[in-house]
Each structure stands twice: as C-alpha cells, then as structure tokens.
Amino acid sequence: MISPIPKMEARKKLSQLLYIRFEWRFNMRSNMKWLFVCCLLTIVVATPLAATALDDSQQPGSVLVFPVFERGVVTTADQGVLPITSFEISVACPKGSICTDGQDVDIRAHWVCSNGGVCAERDFILDTTVNGTILFNHGSGGTIPPPGCREGYLIVWVADEANRAIKFDGLIGDAVLREASGAATAYNAIPIQAAAALATNAPTDVNHNGALDFNGAEYQTITGKIYGSVRYDVINAAGFDQVQTSLVLLTLDTLSNRPNYPVFVDVNFYNESEALNSNSTAFFCWEEQSLSALGLDSSFGIKGLVESTRAVKVPIFGISDKAGPVTLLGLVLTREFDPVTSGLLRHYAYELKNDGTPRVTAFVP
C-alpha cells in the first residue's frame, strides 16, 4: 500500500515543479530572444552592404568606362577617312532631380594607357548640357589631346566648375570601332553611379584624397570577376586566323602616370562538353589578349564559357602600390577574316558579365 503524501508536502512539491517549469520556459524564451536578436544582427550586418553598394549597368551613371579605344584612321567607301574609334556621351536628368533647359554639364576624361608598367594618362574636359549629346574621337583636336598609346581605355566622370568630381547620375555612352572600310562594331560604356546617400551635384570626394573611390560612400562598388561566352579561334589551312577572339581586360585599381603592380588573372575556359582549360594572363592597367595566344582554338571547341577565378595585383620591383584582389572589367571582341585574302570582314563586341560581388577600389587620376 502506498502511503498518501501529506497535503503540505504535496503543495510544496507542486510549487517546486511549477517554479522549475516557469524557470525553464523563461530561460527558453530568453535564449530564443537572444538567438533571434543575434540572427537579426547577422542578417542586418551581412546582407545590405553587398546588396546595395554595387553599380547598376542598366542605369545612367556619374562615371562611364569605355573598355577599349584604338588610335588611327580608316578609309571608308561611303564616308571617306574616319577615326577607328569614335565616342558619344548623352546626358539625362538624374532620377528624382529637377533640371533646367540648357543646364551645363562638365565632364572630366582620361585616356588610360599601359606603357611598360606605367598607367600613363592624358586628361581633358568635355562640356555638354542636360538632354544634350557630345560626339568626339581621339583625333578631335582642340582641347582633346590624342592618347599617348595605340590602344587602351577611357574613363570619364562629371565635375563641377571647380573641377571637383560630383554626383550626377545622368551619363550614358557608347563607342564605335571601325577597323576596316567595311567592318564596324559598337559597344555600350559601363556606367557607375555615385553613392546613394549623396545628393545630386554633391561633391563625391568625401574623404578628400583626390581619388575616385568605388567604395559605396563615394561611388558604387564594382566587381572583380568576369564571365563571358566566347567564340574560339579558327585557324585556316594557310595558318592564318579566320576567326579571332580577344578578351579586353582592365582594372580601375590604377595609379595614373605612376608605376603599377601587374595584375595576374586566372581564367577557366570550357567548351560545349564542359571540358576545362585552366589558363592565365597578366597585364598592367589594360590588355587585349587573344585566345589563340593562350592556345585556345577550334580544336578545343567552337563556342564556350570563360570565367575568371581571381584577379590580383602582385608586388614587384619595390613599386609603391597596393597588392591584393582588384576590380576586373572588359569586353569580348571577335573578328572574322576572309579565308583567301585574310582581310577583316566583320567584328563584334559585347560586355563581360560579373558575379555581383562588390570589391572596393580607387582610381587615382
């Protein structure tokens, strides 16, 4: 026979059980609350910076990057002598802003060359208006000096009357390449917007270092990895390129008119059957790298994918520069030649894509 528990003792045990249950539930709620807070903080810290700081290639910018120019002229049958490269920049009124008729827009521009490790540049000023368009080329003369090299890239940004960089997300642009009398191609400039927190017409040099900082506080960030679809080179029976594809690559991690570390880029190429060719290239500031020079032609594939795995600056010769991961932008440029005369028949260009991962950088004019 089981002895009954006295009432006082039973009440005492019941109170202890209720206290233990309450304490357990309270601790669980507290722990869950802290777990929720920690997760919330993790989400807040980890997500928005990467999501909001990247530039939008489909919207006008305060900066434009033209990945390639070629110096020289070509004689056409219908238009006479023309520059190999010509540019146009149009200006729209920035979203959410009020612009006036004939409102002046000043634009600073820099030709950027790769001259033996020195990112040589020549700068000039362009002037237009809101809703206006300016056409120019490397041989326009007047206030536009010719670039100091045969090929490279062009970067432009909006400035005020005191020549200070400002936010004015209204620039769009394109370039036309004519490498032969009957062959022409065009590509769109890459726009980069100023930081979202800045007001239109506000100076962008927030830290007063004189550079264009693509860090989310002055200008939106850009990326350091490229993807693209490429046509592999075709070598004809005479040993000449019938189809030639090049990667045009550049970095904005640049010290103008100063020695720079070389940029080493590791790239993977795939063919239609996903076979891999792991390769690499290196350049100062800018390069055009043909695929055949990397050993890639139609024996590997007709069409395929290229993606970079990393792009880094590596210290060399005691130069004063910043080592480590860098930004990477560019184009795919394909040329098709006559199999008999080897003359250029046509060429076409398209922008390389990116992985959407922001990378902080600075262009130092």
BELURFEN-V523853 format. One record per helix or strand. SS is the DSSP state (h for helix, s for strand). FROM is the first residue (numbers start at 0). TO is the last residue. If there is no record, write none. Layout:
<<SS FROM TO> <SS FROM TO>>
//
This chain:
<<h 6 51> <s 53 53> <s 60 60> <s 62 69> <s 72 75> <s 79 82> <s 84 90> <s 103 111> <s 114 114> <s 117 117> <s 120 128> <s 132 136> <s 140 140> <s 143 143> <s 150 158> <s 164 165> <s 170 179> <s 182 187> <s 189 191> <s 193 193> <s 202 202> <s 211 213> <s 218 218> <s 220 221> <s 225 230> <s 232 234> <s 240 249> <s 253 254> <s 258 258> <s 261 269> <s 275 282> <s 285 289> <h 291 293> <s 296 296> <s 302 313> <s 323 324> <s 328 336> <s 343 350> <s 352 353> <s 358 358> <s 360 363>>
//
